Amino acid sequence: MSAMMQILGQTLGAQDVEQIGSRLGVDGATAQKAIALSIPVLLEALSRNAAHPEGARALENAVERDHDGTILDDLGSLLSGGGSGGEAILPHVLGSRQQNVQERIGRASGLDAAAVGQLLAMLAPIVLGALGRARQQGDGDLGSILGGARAQVQRQAPQATDILSGILDANHDGSALDDVARMGISVLGGLFNRK
């Protein structure tokens, strides 16, 4: 397992999924499906951003300044409504694709686009915190850490990469997202079965 995915797995458990569902007003299964779609999308978007020198510098600065992983030590506060800055992170990560991403994850998960936006705002600082912690542990530079997480998604669900690219690049109907949700739950493995 990649270092970043391992950190996410050690941090985000079944109770957290239930808490996220409660915040969104949905059951745990719906929250789980939406999370399983959202985390790979965030990883893919961050990887794409880090592939360009300007994006890599911006990500490096953000992790250095704000995302050292300490947020992972008090996840309960974040998930219960404590400020996380997630709303400010999403435009940097998803850019002009944000609305498209929210709508497509919403169609596949049963959430409305606004609830998906709320979910992504909760998950973005968690994903960035896992990235920062992996870097602090000496698991490589940000590009290689993200590459490892992305490679794990690709290894365990090879079809996911093309589908995720479609989410980030185009306005398709989103019908393949059910497959990504199933793959995402599989890739994240025991993530939802702890605590």
C-alpha positions as semicolon CSV with decimal commas, in nm:
position;residue;x (nm);y (nm);z (nm)
1;M;0,000;0,000;0,000
2;S;0,127;0,347;-0,080
3;A;0,230;0,556;0,220
4;M;-0,040;0,812;0,157
5;M;-0,318;0,554;0,125
6;Q;-0,191;0,382;0,438
7;I;-0,211;0,710;0,630
8;L;-0,565;0,766;0,503
9;G;-0,656;0,413;0,607
10;Q;-0,517;0,467;0,956
11;T;-0,704;0,795;0,991
12;L;-1,047;0,762;0,832
13;G;-1,262;0,482;0,972
14;A;-1,621;0,360;0,982
15;Q;-1,720;0,605;1,259
16;D;-1,584;0,892;1,053
17;V;-1,785;0,779;0,751
18;E;-2,099;0,772;0,967
19;Q;-2,017;1,120;1,097
20;I;-1,971;1,247;0,741
21;G;-2,303;1,090;0,645
22;S;-2,470;1,258;0,940
23;R;-2,330;1,597;0,836
24;L;-2,457;1,543;0,483
25;G;-2,794;1,406;0,597
26;V;-2,745;1,065;0,433
27;D;-2,688;0,709;0,554
28;G;-2,343;0,558;0,595
29;A;-2,363;0,351;0,274
30;T;-2,436;0,660;0,063
31;A;-2,156;0,850;0,236
32;Q;-1,918;0,558;0,180
33;K;-1,997;0,546;-0,192
34;A;-1,949;0,922;-0,228
35;I;-1,619;0,912;-0,036
36;A;-1,499;0,619;-0,247
37;L;-1,559;0,831;-0,557
38;S;-1,424;1,156;-0,414
39;I;-1,086;1,048;-0,276
40;P;-0,960;0,902;-0,609
41;V;-1,083;1,214;-0,791
42;L;-0,894;1,440;-0,548
43;L;-0,581;1,224;-0,584
44;E;-0,605;1,237;-0,963
45;A;-0,655;1,614;-0,963
46;L;-0,363;1,672;-0,725
47;S;-0,141;1,445;-0,937
48;R;-0,231;1,639;-1,249
49;N;-0,156;1,969;-1,076
50;A;0,178;1,840;-0,945
51;A;0,277;1,727;-1,296
52;H;0,327;2,092;-1,400
53;P;0,609;2,302;-1,249
54;E;0,380;2,587;-1,146
55;G;0,125;2,349;-0,993
56;A;0,398;2,154;-0,816
57;R;0,538;2,475;-0,662
58;A;0,192;2,587;-0,546
59;L;0,123;2,245;-0,394
60;E;0,464;2,238;-0,226
61;N;0,401;2,583;-0,074
62;A;0,052;2,484;0,046
63;V;0,175;2,163;0,209
64;E;0,472;2,341;0,365
65;R;0,257;2,622;0,502
66;D;-0,075;2,461;0,595
67;H;-0,084;2,083;0,555
68;D;0,172;1,910;0,774
69;G;-0,073;1,637;0,875
70;T;-0,167;1,768;1,219
71;I;-0,530;1,799;1,104
72;L;-0,541;1,418;1,100
73;D;-0,490;1,412;1,478
74;D;-0,826;1,582;1,542
75;L;-1,049;1,452;1,267
76;G;-1,354;1,457;1,495
77;S;-1,339;1,835;1,520
78;L;-1,308;1,876;1,144
79;L;-1,595;1,638;1,070
80;S;-1,822;1,790;1,332
81;G;-1,810;2,124;1,157
82;G;-1,484;2,280;1,269
83;G;-1,332;2,508;1,008
84;S;-1,096;2,330;0,773
85;G;-1,049;2,574;0,489
86;G;-1,166;2,303;0,251
87;E;-1,387;2,542;0,057
88;A;-1,080;2,753;-0,022
89;I;-0,875;2,446;-0,123
90;L;-1,114;2,307;-0,383
91;P;-1,080;2,585;-0,644
92;H;-0,702;2,535;-0,636
93;V;-0,731;2,156;-0,671
94;L;-1,021;2,130;-0,917
95;G;-1,023;2,473;-1,081
96;S;-1,295;2,523;-1,340
97;R;-1,379;2,151;-1,322
98;Q;-1,523;2,177;-0,970
99;Q;-1,890;2,206;-1,067
100;N;-1,861;1,926;-1,322
101;V;-1,693;1,701;-1,065
102;Q;-1,961;1,776;-0,805
103;E;-2,245;1,706;-1,047
104;R;-2,100;1,380;-1,173
105;I;-2,014;1,244;-0,829
106;G;-2,360;1,353;-0,718
107;R;-2,534;1,163;-0,998
108;A;-2,338;0,848;-0,919
109;S;-2,371;0,864;-0,541
110;G;-2,723;0,996;-0,497
111;L;-2,609;1,322;-0,337
112;D;-2,694;1,661;-0,479
113;A;-2,406;1,870;-0,614
114;A;-2,409;2,103;-0,311
115;A;-2,370;1,807;-0,072
116;V;-2,084;1,674;-0,284
117;G;-1,921;2,015;-0,259
118;Q;-1,955;1,997;0,120
119;L;-1,806;1,645;0,117
120;L;-1,513;1,746;-0,103
121;A;-1,448;2,042;0,128
122;M;-1,426;1,798;0,422
123;L;-1,204;1,551;0,236
124;A;-0,961;1,793;0,068
125;P;-0,777;1,892;0,390
126;I;-0,771;1,526;0,499
127;V;-0,613;1,420;0,169
128;L;-0,365;1,709;0,182
129;G;-0,291;1,627;0,547
130;A;-0,212;1,267;0,447
131;L;0,013;1,400;0,171
132;G;0,196;1,629;0,415
133;R;0,238;1,354;0,672
134;A;0,373;1,110;0,412
135;R;0,629;1,369;0,309
136;Q;0,730;1,431;0,671
137;Q;0,785;1,058;0,710
138;G;1,039;1,075;0,430
139;D;0,833;0,891;0,171
140;G;0,964;1,106;-0,115
141;D;0,868;1,434;-0,277
142;L;0,506;1,527;-0,329
143;G;0,501;1,408;-0,688
144;S;0,629;1,062;-0,601
145;I;0,393;1,028;-0,302
146;L;0,094;1,120;-0,517
147;G;0,225;0,894;-0,792
148;G;0,237;0,603;-0,548
149;A;-0,122;0,662;-0,436
150;R;-0,239;0,700;-0,794
151;A;-0,050;0,386;-0,895
152;Q;-0,227;0,193;-0,620
153;V;-0,565;0,304;-0,753
154;Q;-0,455;0,204;-1,102
155;R;-0,319;-0,135;-0,991
156;Q;-0,627;-0,231;-0,797
157;A;-0,877;-0,073;-1,036
158;P;-0,714;-0,024;-1,377
159;Q;-1,035;0,103;-1,535
160;A;-1,057;0,385;-1,283
161;T;-0,788;0,605;-1,438
162;D;-0,972;0,656;-1,766
163;I;-1,301;0,714;-1,588
164;L;-1,142;0,962;-1,348
165;S;-0,981;1,140;-1,642
166;G;-1,326;1,165;-1,795
167;I;-1,463;1,324;-1,479
168;L;-1,188;1,583;-1,481
169;D;-1,183;1,647;-1,855
170;A;-1,527;1,615;-2,006
171;N;-1,900;1,642;-1,960
172;H;-2,003;1,283;-2,009
173;D;-2,314;1,142;-1,849
174;G;-2,135;0,988;-1,551
175;S;-2,286;0,644;-1,600
176;A;-1,950;0,473;-1,548
177;L;-1,913;0,627;-1,203
178;D;-2,091;0,338;-1,037
179;D;-1,793;0,128;-1,143
180;V;-1,552;0,382;-0,995
181;A;-1,746;0,378;-0,668
182;R;-1,721;0,000;-0,647
183;M;-1,352;0,018;-0,739
184;G;-1,294;0,302;-0,494
185;I;-1,439;0,106;-0,206
186;S;-1,219;-0,188;-0,305
187;V;-0,907;0,029;-0,338
188;L;-0,965;0,195;-0,003
189;G;-1,002;-0,153;0,141
190;G;-1,041;-0,160;0,517
191;L;-1,067;0,217;0,534
192;F;-1,437;0,201;0,621
193;N;-1,424;-0,104;0,846
194;R;-1,214;0,033;1,131
195;K;-1,300;0,205;1,461
